[in-house]
Amino acid sequence: MPPVSPDSPADSAAVSDDQLMLAYAGGDTAAFDLLYARHEGGLFRFVRRLMGVRLSAEVDEVFQETWERIIKARASFSPQGASWRTWAFTIAHNLAMDRLRQSGREVSYYAHDEDGDGLEAGVLFSRGLLRPEASHASAEELAFWRAAGRRLLACLDELPDEQRAAFLLQQEEDFTVEAIAQSLDVGFETVRSRLRYGLQKLRVCMERYLSALEHRA
């Protein structure tokens, strides 16, 4: 394909991730810049959420290693079987899980960072548990959603790692069950089971806030 110019956003937006990766493998560095710009935020957020507060100091390193792996694999990348995005999140997942296993991380309850991105979490996870209308919320309502979001982040960190990974890919990254199965290298029914049990645990953990929402309705 011809070189992809970052100065042509309308044209470049129509170019798929797979095409950008193939162009980058062919020597088009602008194609890599576009890939990075598209997926920097999502990959970093996924690594950060998956590794949790206790491994937060290692998030930057794992994020950078993810992109280093992507760069090293550019010559061998093939868009057969999985999209570039699924492939990239597979790399991020595997690296993060390696760190979690090495750390001997155990699930336990603890107070989540009160300065965390609670409102963002409340919005991002709206399909699964919460439905904030932040653009029309009062100061009191925003405070509620920030607190609920912080609680949700803490609840997520209490999930088994693989349940948390499946939930994040579905709720934050909008992956289908099939794409999650590819990223986690497990069967379709295993993914559905992890999502079901993970959501059940999150609902129990978020019971106080869900109850408050019912009374507000």
C-alpha positions in Angstrom: 0.0 0.0 0.0 1.2 3.6 -0.5 2.7 5.5 2.5 0.2 6.7 5.0 0.5 10.4 5.8 -0.4 11.6 9.3 -1.3 14.9 7.6 -4.4 13.3 6.0 -6.6 12.4 9.0 -9.7 11.7 6.8 -7.8 9.4 4.6 -5.8 7.7 7.3 -9.0 7.0 9.4 -10.2 4.7 6.6 -7.0 2.6 6.8 -7.4 -0.4 9.0 -5.0 -1.4 11.8 -3.9 -4.4 9.8 -3.1 -2.3 6.8 -1.1 0.1 9.0 0.9 -2.7 10.5 1.7 -4.1 7.1 2.7 -0.7 5.9 4.9 -0.2 8.9 6.5 -3.6 8.2 7.3 -2.2 4.8 9.1 0.7 6.2 6.4 3.3 6.6 7.1 4.8 10.0 4.1 7.2 9.8 1.9 4.1 9.8 3.3 3.1 13.2 2.7 6.6 14.5 -1.0 6.3 13.5 -1.3 2.9 15.1 0.2 4.2 18.3 -2.0 7.2 18.4 -5.1 5.0 17.9 -4.3 2.5 20.6 -2.0 4.1 23.1 -4.8 5.0 25.5 -6.7 1.7 25.3 -3.7 -0.5 25.8 -2.3 1.6 28.7 -5.7 1.6 30.4 -6.0 -2.2 30.0 -2.6 -2.9 31.4 -3.2 -0.5 34.3 -6.6 -2.0 35.2 -5.4 -5.6 34.8 -2.2 -5.1 37.0 -4.1 -3.2 39.7 -2.9 -0.8 42.4 -0.3 -3.0 43.9 1.6 -3.4 40.7 1.0 0.2 39.5 4.7 0.9 39.6 5.3 -1.7 36.8 2.5 -0.5 34.5 4.7 1.8 32.4 7.3 -0.9 31.9 4.7 -3.5 30.8 3.1 -0.9 28.5 6.4 -0.1 26.9 7.3 -3.8 26.6 4.0 -4.4 24.8 4.9 -1.9 22.1 8.5 -3.2 21.9 7.0 -6.7 21.2 4.7 -5.2 18.5 7.7 -3.5 16.9 9.8 -6.6 16.9 7.1 -8.7 15.4 6.3 -6.3 12.5 8.1 -8.5 9.9 6.2 -11.6 11.0 2.7 -10.0 11.5 0.0 -11.7 9.5 -3.6 -10.5 9.7 -5.0 -14.0 9.4 -7.2 -15.4 12.2 -7.2 -12.3 14.4 -7.3 -8.5 13.9 -4.2 -6.4 14.8 -6.1 -5.0 17.8 -6.9 -8.5 19.2 -3.3 -9.5 18.6 -1.9 -6.4 20.3 -4.2 -6.9 23.4 -3.1 -10.5 23.5 0.5 -9.4 23.9 -0.5 -6.9 26.6 -2.5 -9.5 28.4 0.2 -12.1 28.4 2.9 -9.6 29.6 0.7 -8.3 32.4 -0.3 -11.8 33.5 3.4 -12.8 33.6 4.0 -9.9 36.0 1.0 -10.9 38.1 2.2 -14.5 38.4 5.7 -13.4 39.2 4.5 -11.1 42.0 2.5 -13.9 43.6 -0.5 -11.5 43.7 -3.3 -12.7 45.8 -6.9 -11.5 45.8 -7.7 -9.5 48.9 -9.7 -6.6 50.0 -8.1 -3.2 50.6 -8.9 0.5 50.3 -8.6 1.8 46.8 -6.7 5.0 46.0 -9.2 7.7 46.8 -7.6 10.0 44.2 -8.1 7.4 41.4 -10.1 8.0 38.3 -13.5 7.1 39.8 -15.7 9.2 37.5 -14.0 7.7 34.4 -14.7 4.2 35.7 -18.3 5.0 36.5 -18.8 6.1 32.8 -16.6 3.4 31.2 -18.3 0.5 33.0 -21.8 1.8 32.5 -23.1 -1.1 30.4 -22.3 -3.7 33.0 -23.2 -2.1 36.3 -23.6 1.7 36.4 -25.4 4.2 34.2 -24.2 7.8 35.1 -25.4 10.7 33.1 -22.3 12.8 33.9 -23.0 15.5 31.3 -26.3 16.4 33.1 -25.3 15.5 36.7 -25.3 17.9 39.7 -22.3 18.2 42.0 -23.9 15.8 44.4 -24.5 13.3 41.6 -21.0 13.6 40.3 -19.7 13.0 43.8 -21.8 9.8 43.9 -20.5 8.6 40.6 -16.9 9.3 41.6 -17.3 7.3 44.8 -19.1 4.5 42.9 -16.4 4.4 40.3 -13.6 4.2 42.9 -15.5 1.4 44.5 -15.8 -0.4 41.2 -12.1 -0.1 40.5 -11.5 -1.7 43.9 -14.0 -4.4 43.2 -12.3 -5.1 39.9 -9.0 -5.5 41.6 -10.5 -8.2 43.9 -11.6 -10.4 40.9 -9.4 -13.3 39.8 -7.0 -12.0 37.2 -8.6 -13.9 34.2 -12.1 -12.8 35.1 -10.9 -9.2 35.4 -9.2 -9.5 32.0 -12.3 -10.8 30.3 -14.5 -8.1 31.9 -12.1 -5.3 30.9 -11.9 -6.5 27.3 -15.7 -6.6 27.0 -16.7 -3.5 28.9 -13.9 -1.1 28.2 -12.6 -2.3 24.8 -15.9 -3.5 23.4 -14.4 -6.9 22.4 -16.8 -9.6 21.3 -16.8 -12.9 23.2 -15.0 -14.5 20.2 -12.3 -11.8 20.2 -11.8 -12.2 24.0 -11.4 -16.0 23.5 -8.7 -15.3 20.9 -6.9 -12.8 23.2 -7.0 -15.0 26.2 -6.4 -18.2 24.3 -9.4 -20.0 25.8 -12.7 -21.4 24.6 -15.9 -19.5 23.9 -17.7 -21.1 26.9 -14.8 -20.4 29.2 -15.0 -16.7 28.4 -18.8 -16.6 28.9 -18.3 -18.3 32.3 -15.6 -15.9 33.4 -17.8 -12.9 32.4 -20.8 -14.4 34.1 -19.0 -15.1 37.4 -17.0 -11.9 37.3 -20.2 -9.8 36.9 -21.9 -11.7 39.7 -19.0 -10.9 42.0 -18.9 -7.3 41.0 -22.7 -6.9 41.6 -22.2 -8.3 45.1 -19.2 -6.0 45.7 -21.2 -3.0 44.4 -24.4 -3.9 46.2 -24.5 -0.7 48.3 -24.3 1.6 45.2 -26.7 -0.5 43.1 -29.2 -0.3 46.0 -28.8 3.5 46.1 -29.4 3.7 42.4 -32.7 1.7 42.8 -33.9 4.2 45.4 -33.0 7.1 43.1 -35.0 5.7 40.2 
